[in-house]
Amino acid sequence: MADTRITEAEFGPIIQQFVTKRILVIGDFILDVYLKGISSRLCPEAPVPVVDVDEQTLLLGGAANTACNIAALGAQVSFCSVIGGDAFGRNAMDLLQRAGVGTGNILMVEDRKTIVKTRVMAGNHVLIRYDDGDETAIPAWCEEALIEKILYSISTYDAVILSDYNKGVLTPRIVETLTALRNKQSFFIAVDSKRLSFFRSLKPSLVKPNYEEAMRLLDLPPVAHNRAAQLREYGEDLTIKTQAIITALTLDAEGSLIFERSRPVYRTYTQSVVSPNVSGAGDTYISAFTLASIVGASPAIAASLATAAASVAIRKEGTAVCSIKELLVQFDSQEKFIYDISALEAVADAVKQAGKKIVFTNGCFDILHSGHVSYLEKARSAGDVLLVGINTDESIRRLKGTSRPVNTLADRMKVLAALSCVDYIVPFGSEHDDTPVSLLNVIRPHVFVKGGDYTEDTLPEADTVRAHGGEIVFIPLVPDHSTTIIIDRIQEAKAAAQEYTSVLL
């Protein structure tokens, strides 16, 4: 993954606005039951393990998990669904209320069995799952009652999320009702479903297919690896199939691809997680993406937030959520290093959206000295966030000869990262171009800082900076302070020591 350091200072204002929003989640309720115990023998009736159950855990699944994620992320949420009037249904209502989810739009139907998925586990291993409950379409009277609830309250919400598991709640009539409402008034509506084409009349603001769902939509054969590369060119096809404005295609360990009409494809990258539990991660993703979108975040920033939230959830056992505090910590705990263009774009967009001024400078920073520190501190004072481009080892060798750099890229970045004036560091340089022009085209900084030994006429990046509306600032260098001078002094001292030694001998 490309590590980024997107801190609370940049994304914090976006995340903290979540608490001002109200979301309506409509979809199928599922209760996840985990029976955990120890297995030390086989059953005498059949060659299967016997589990001595010592723990039963009930978790909210299906659309209810989406509602719980919205609540955990700080927003107000109401869940619109149908559950059975049985003991599991009563337990579910209690769990929802304790999670901070509004239950006023839920219908409890006495003659309907709550959908329950029960997993029997020995240690951390699932041995079997068995399902129970009514998955048929809800009856007409029930459908009418839900429509009345939707019509009565929908104007009070900032967004609607349809979390569809094709278990009977989201019927054609309910979709028709939402389509009519959307045609009358514009509101953000996100859809997470295994049958996305069923909702195309809504022209959703956002849809979130996973890889398998996308393959079915596109009628393509699945592949085991390089899924992002396989699907990168299919954004328009997915848009036609779903009629969505934004398509967030999630690819598990390969991150996600974000397709937006008439916009370049944007990709997010996941963090490496040992033994990830992906159950419910999609619910976390669409919850964070929706909230970020309705507070004004761009799709790229919303995707970065959603990816971070999902990475929190998959570290937990069972069907899990990401809280607003965990999301803030997730960003605040990142390193300063940025290694790819898409991550760089997300950082730059987030900083600008927070109303902050980006300063960019670049150099080799081979042997960091007081001249560098003074220069970087002055550069940082020209704005709010200092982003430093640093030449790769190969780039320095091309520019300064085979004897350089003295310190490797990893060492140089680590030393730079120790300076509080430096916010982000990104390597650059290729055999075709050893200038940071490609970075400048992505960052589009407000201020580009260079040393006083340059002029605009001798600066190869000047035209690029000006084309993006940036200002060029020259900072005088500290006299007699440079890496070359330091190396020359070291070599002179070494030569003098060798001469002294030879005289003694």
C-alpha positions in Angstrom: 0.0 0.0 0.0 1.0 3.6 -0.5 1.5 5.1 3.0 0.1 8.5 3.5 0.0 10.9 6.4 -3.4 12.5 6.2 -3.9 14.0 9.6 -6.8 15.2 11.7 -5.8 18.7 10.6 -6.7 18.0 7.0 -9.5 15.3 7.2 -10.6 16.2 10.7 -13.0 19.0 9.7 -14.6 16.7 7.1 -15.1 13.8 9.6 -16.3 16.0 12.4 -19.1 17.3 10.2 -20.6 13.8 10.2 -22.4 14.5 13.4 -24.5 17.2 11.7 -26.1 14.7 9.2 -29.2 12.5 9.3 -29.3 9.3 7.3 -32.1 6.9 6.4 -31.0 3.3 5.8 -33.6 1.1 4.1 -32.9 -2.6 3.6 -33.0 -6.2 4.8 -32.4 -7.0 8.5 -30.1 -10.0 9.3 -29.1 -11.1 12.7 -25.6 -12.7 12.9 -25.3 -15.3 15.7 -21.9 -16.7 16.7 -21.8 -19.9 18.8 -18.2 -20.2 20.1 -16.6 -23.0 22.0 -13.9 -25.7 22.0 -13.8 -28.9 19.9 -11.8 -31.8 21.2 -13.7 -34.9 19.8 -15.7 -36.2 16.9 -19.4 -37.0 17.0 -20.1 -40.7 17.4 -23.1 -40.5 14.9 -21.1 -38.9 12.1 -17.5 -37.9 11.3 -18.0 -34.3 12.4 -16.5 -32.3 15.3 -18.4 -31.8 18.5 -18.3 -28.2 19.8 -18.9 -27.5 23.5 -20.5 -24.0 23.2 -19.6 -21.7 26.0 -20.4 -18.3 24.4 -23.2 -16.9 22.3 -22.8 -13.5 20.6 -25.6 -11.7 18.7 -24.5 -9.0 16.2 -26.5 -6.8 13.8 -25.9 -7.8 10.2 -27.2 -7.0 6.8 -28.6 -3.4 6.4 -28.6 -3.1 10.2 -24.8 -3.2 10.2 -24.8 -0.2 7.7 -27.1 1.7 10.1 -24.8 0.8 13.0 -21.8 2.1 11.1 -23.6 5.4 10.4 -24.3 5.7 14.1 -20.7 4.8 15.1 -19.4 7.5 12.7 -21.4 10.1 14.6 -24.4 10.8 12.4 -28.1 10.3 13.3 -29.6 7.3 11.6 -33.0 5.7 11.3 -33.4 2.1 10.1 -36.3 1.3 7.8 -36.9 -2.5 7.6 -39.1 -5.4 8.5 -38.3 -8.0 11.2 -40.1 -10.8 12.9 -42.0 -10.5 16.1 -40.1 -13.4 17.5 -37.4 -13.5 20.3 -34.7 -12.8 17.7 -36.6 -9.7 16.5 -37.0 -8.4 20.0 -33.3 -8.9 20.7 -32.6 -7.1 17.4 -34.7 -4.0 18.5 -32.8 -3.9 21.7 -29.4 -4.1 20.0 -30.3 -1.4 17.5 -31.4 1.0 20.2 -28.3 0.4 22.2 -26.2 1.1 19.1 -27.9 4.5 18.7 -30.0 3.5 15.7 -33.5 5.0 15.4 -36.1 2.2 15.2 -39.3 4.2 14.5 -39.3 3.1 10.9 -39.1 -0.6 11.6 -42.1 -2.9 11.3 -42.3 -5.9 13.6 -44.4 -8.6 11.9 -45.7 -11.3 14.3 -46.1 -14.0 11.7 -42.7 -13.4 10.0 -39.5 -15.1 11.2 -36.4 -12.9 11.6 -33.6 -13.8 9.3 -30.8 -15.3 11.4 -27.4 -16.6 10.2 -25.8 -18.8 12.9 -22.1 -19.7 12.8 -20.7 -22.4 14.9 -17.1 -21.8 15.7 -14.3 -23.8 17.3 -11.7 -21.3 18.4 -11.4 -18.8 15.5 -12.6 -21.3 12.9 -16.1 -21.4 11.5 -17.2 -25.1 11.2 -20.7 -24.5 9.8 -23.2 -21.8 9.2 -27.0 -22.4 9.1 -29.6 -19.8 8.1 -33.2 -19.4 9.1 -36.0 -16.9 8.6 -38.4 -15.5 6.0 -36.7 -14.3 2.8 -39.8 -13.9 0.7 -41.0 -10.5 -0.4 -42.9 -8.6 2.3 -46.7 -8.7 2.0 -48.6 -5.9 0.3 -49.9 -4.4 3.5 -46.4 -4.3 4.9 -45.1 -2.8 1.8 -47.7 0.0 2.0 -46.8 0.7 5.6 -43.1 1.1 4.8 -44.0 3.4 1.9 -46.0 5.6 4.2 -43.1 5.8 6.6 -40.7 6.7 3.8 -43.0 9.4 2.4 -43.7 10.9 5.8 -40.0 11.3 6.9 -37.7 11.3 3.8 -37.5 15.1 3.6 -35.9 15.2 7.1 -32.8 13.2 6.0 -29.6 14.3 4.2 -29.1 11.0 2.4 -30.7 7.6 1.9 -28.7 4.3 1.8 -30.3 1.2 0.2 -28.7 -1.8 1.7 -30.2 -4.7 -0.3 -29.6 -8.4 0.3 -32.6 -9.4 -1.8 -34.4 -10.7 1.3 -37.8 -9.2 0.5 -37.8 -5.6 1.9 -36.7 -3.6 -1.2 -39.6 -4.4 -3.5 -40.4 -3.0 -7.0 -43.1 -0.7 -5.5 -40.6 0.7 -2.9 -38.1 1.4 -5.6 -40.7 3.0 -7.8 -41.7 5.3 -4.8 -38.1 6.3 -4.2 -37.7 7.0 -8.0 -40.7 9.3 -8.0 -39.5 11.1 -4.9 -36.0 11.5 -6.5 -37.5 12.9 -9.7 -39.3 15.6 -7.6 -36.5 16.5 -5.3 -32.8 15.9 -5.5 -31.3 14.0 -2.6 -28.2 11.8 -2.2 -29.0 8.1 -2.5 -26.5 5.3 -2.3 -27.1 1.7 -3.2 -25.3 -1.5 -2.1 -26.8 -4.5 -3.7 -26.0 -7.8 -5.5 -28.6 -6.7 -8.1 -27.6 -3.2 -8.9 -29.4 -3.1 -12.3 -32.7 -3.4 -10.3 -32.1 0.1 -9.0 -31.0 1.8 -12.2 -34.3 3.8 -12.4 -33.1 5.7 -9.3 -30.0 7.0 -11.1 -28.2 6.6 -7.8 -25.7 9.1 -6.5 -23.4 6.2 -5.5 -23.3 2.5 -6.1 -20.8 0.1 -4.5 -20.4 -3.2 -6.3 -17.7 -5.6 -5.1 -15.6 -7.6 -7.6 -18.0 -10.5 -8.0 -21.0 -8.2 -8.4 -19.2 -6.2 -11.1 -18.3 -9.4 -12.9 -21.9 -10.4 -13.1 -23.0 -7.0 -14.3 -20.4 -7.0 -17.0 -20.6 -10.7 -17.8 -16.9 -11.1 -17.6 -14.8 -14.1 -16.3 -13.2 -13.5 -12.9 -9.5 -13.5 -12.4 -7.5 -14.2 -9.3 -5.0 -11.3 -9.5 -4.6 -7.8 -11.0 -8.4 -7.2 -10.8 -7.9 -3.4 -10.7 -6.1 -3.6 -14.1 -8.8 -5.9 -15.5 -11.6 -3.5 -14.6 -10.0 -0.1 -15.0 -11.4 0.5 -18.4 -15.0 -0.7 -17.6 -16.2 2.4 -15.7 -18.5 3.6 -18.6 -19.9 0.1 -18.9 -20.7 0.0 -15.2 -22.3 3.4 -15.4 -24.6 2.3 -18.2 -25.6 -0.8 -16.3 -26.3 1.1 -13.1 -27.0 4.6 -14.2 -25.0 5.8 -11.2 -23.2 9.1 -10.9 -20.3 7.5 -8.9 -19.4 3.9 -8.9 -17.1 2.7 -6.1 -15.8 -0.7 -7.1 -14.3 -2.4 -4.1 -11.6 -5.0 -4.7 -10.7 -6.3 -1.2 -6.9 -6.3 -0.9 -6.5 -4.4 -4.2 -8.3 -1.4 -2.8 -11.0 0.2 -4.9 -11.6 2.0 -8.3 -13.7 5.1 -8.3 -15.6 5.8 -11.6 -17.2 9.2 -12.0 -18.8 10.4 -15.1 -16.4 12.3 -17.3 -13.6 12.1 -14.7 -10.4 10.1 -14.7 -10.4 6.8 -12.8 -9.3 7.2 -9.2 -7.8 4.2 -7.2 -7.4 3.7 -3.5 -5.0 1.3 -1.9 -5.7 -0.8 1.2 -3.4 -1.3 4.2 -2.0 -4.7 4.8 -3.9 -6.5 7.5 -3.0 -9.9 9.0 -6.0 -12.2 9.0 -8.6 -9.6 7.9 -12.3 -10.2 8.7 -14.1 -8.8 5.7 -17.6 -9.5 7.0 -19.5 -6.2 6.9 -16.5 -4.2 5.5 -18.7 -3.1 2.6 -21.2 -1.7 5.0 -18.5 0.4 6.7 -17.2 1.5 3.3 -20.5 2.8 1.9 -21.4 4.5 5.2 -18.2 6.5 5.3 -18.3 7.3 1.6 -21.9 8.6 1.9 -21.2 10.7 4.9 -18.1 12.2 3.4 -19.9 12.9 0.1 -22.8 14.8 1.7 -20.5 17.1 3.8 -18.8 18.1 0.5 -15.8 15.8 0.1 -14.7 15.0 -3.4 -15.1 11.3 -4.5 -11.3 10.9 -4.2 -11.4 12.1 -0.6 -14.6 10.2 0.2 -13.0 7.0 -1.2 -9.9 7.5 1.0 -12.0 8.0 4.1 -14.1 4.9 3.2 -11.0 2.8 2.6 -9.6 3.9 6.0 -12.8 3.1 7.8 -13.1 -0.3 6.2 -9.5 -1.1 7.2 -10.5 -0.4 10.8 -13.5 -2.7 10.6 -11.7 -5.7 9.1 -9.2 -5.8 12.1 -12.1 -6.7 14.4 -13.9 -10.0 15.0 -17.4 -10.6 13.7 -19.5 -8.1 11.9 -17.8 -4.9 13.0 -18.0 -1.1 12.7 -15.6 1.9 12.6 -16.2 4.7 15.1 -15.6 8.3 14.4 -12.7 8.3 16.9 -11.1 5.3 15.3 -11.3 7.0 11.9 -9.6 10.1 13.2 -6.9 8.0 14.8 -6.5 6.0 11.6 -5.5 9.1 9.7 -3.6 10.7 12.4 -1.3 7.7 12.9 0.0 7.6 9.3 3.6 8.3 8.4 4.7 11.3 6.4 5.7 9.3 3.4 3.8 9.3 0.1 4.8 6.8 -2.5 2.3 7.0 -5.4 0.4 9.6 -7.4 -3.1 8.7 -6.4 -2.2 9.0 -2.7 -0.5 12.3 -3.4 -3.6 13.6 -5.1 -5.8 12.6 -2.2 -3.5 14.4 0.3 -3.4 17.6 -1.8 -7.2 17.6 -2.3 -7.8 17.0 1.4 -5.5 19.9 2.4 -7.1 22.3 -0.1 -10.6 21.3 0.9 -9.6 22.1 4.5 -8.8 25.6 3.3 -5.1 25.3 3.8 -2.2 26.7 1.7 0.2 24.1 0.2 3.9 24.9 -0.1 6.1 22.6 -2.2 9.8 22.4 -2.5 12.2 19.8 -3.7 15.8 18.7 -3.5 18.3 15.8 -2.9 18.8 16.5 0.9 21.7 14.1 0.9 23.5 15.2 4.0 21.0 17.2 6.0 22.7 20.3 7.5 21.7 23.6 9.2 21.3 25.3 5.8 18.6 22.7 4.8 16.8 23.1 8.2 16.8 26.9 7.9 15.6 26.7 4.3 12.8 24.3 5.1 11.6 26.2 8.1 11.3 29.4 5.9 9.5 27.4 3.2 7.0 26.1 5.7 6.3 29.7 6.9 5.1 30.5 3.4 1.9 28.4 3.9 0.1 25.9 6.1 1.4 22.5 4.8 4.9 21.8 3.5 5.2 19.0 1.0 8.8 18.1 0.1 9.8 16.3 -3.1 13.0 14.3 -2.8 15.1 12.8 -5.6 15.5 9.1 -5.7 19.0 7.5 -5.5 19.0 6.8 -9.2 18.0 10.4 -9.9 20.8 11.8 -7.8 23.4 9.6 -9.5 22.2 10.9 -12.9 22.5 14.5 -11.6 25.6 14.4 -9.4 27.6 11.4 -10.5 28.1 7.8 -9.3 29.6 8.9 -5.9 26.3 10.3 -4.8 24.1 10.0 -2.8 26.0 9.5 0.4 22.8 8.4 2.1 20.1 6.2 0.7 16.6 7.4 -0.1 15.1 5.6 3.0 17.7 7.3 5.3 17.2 10.7 3.7 13.4 10.5 4.1 13.7 9.4 7.7 15.9 12.3 8.6 13.6 14.8 6.8 10.5 13.3 8.5 12.1 14.1 11.9 11.7 17.9 11.1 8.4 19.2 12.5 8.3 21.8 9.6 8.0 19.0 7.1 4.4 17.6 6.7 4.8 15.2 3.7 7.6 13.7 1.7 7.4 12.2 -1.8 10.2 10.7 -3.9 10.5 11.5 -7.6 12.8 11.2 -10.6 12.9 9.0 -13.7 15.4 8.5 -16.5 13.1 10.6 -18.7 12.6 13.5 -16.2 14.5 14.3 -13.0 12.4 17.4 -12.3 9.3 17.4 -10.0 7.1 18.6 -12.9 4.9 15.4 -12.7 4.4 16.0 -8.9 3.5 19.7 -9.5 0.8 18.7 -12.0 -0.8 16.6 -9.3 -0.3 18.8 -6.3 -0.9 22.2 -7.9 0.7 24.0 -4.9 -0.2 27.5 -3.9 3.5 28.3 -3.4 6.6 26.7 -5.0 9.8 27.4 -3.1 13.4 27.2 -4.5 16.8 28.4 -3.3 18.1 31.8 -4.1 20.7 30.3 -6.5 17.8 29.9 -9.0 15.9 32.5 -11.0 12.6 32.1 -12.8 14.5 32.0 -16.1 16.6 29.1 -15.0 13.8 27.2 -13.2 12.5 24.3 -15.4 9.4 24.0 -13.3 8.4 27.7 -13.5 5.9 27.3 -16.4 4.2 24.4 -14.7 3.8 26.3 -11.5 2.4 29.4 -13.2 0.0 27.3 -15.3 -1.7 26.1 -12.1 -1.9 29.6 -10.6 1.0 29.0 -8.2 3.4 31.6 -6.8 7.2 31.1 -7.0 9.2 32.2 -4.0 13.0 32.2 -3.8 14.7 31.8 -0.4 18.3 32.9 0.0 20.6 30.0 0.9 22.7 30.1 4.0 26.3 31.0 2.8 28.9 28.2 2.8 26.3 25.5 3.6 25.8 22.8 1.0 26.2 19.0 0.8 29.0 19.4 -1.7 31.0 21.8 0.6 30.5 19.3 3.5 31.7 16.4 1.4 34.7 18.5 0.2 35.6 19.4 3.8 35.4 15.7 4.8 37.6 14.7 1.9 40.1 17.4 2.7 40.2 16.4 6.4 40.6 12.8 5.3 43.5 13.7 3.0 45.1 15.8 5.7 44.9 13.0 8.2 46.4 10.5 5.7 49.3 13.0 5.0 49.8 13.4 8.8 49.9 9.7 9.3 52.4 9.2 6.5 54.7 11.8 8.0 54.5 10.0 11.4 55.3 6.7 9.8 
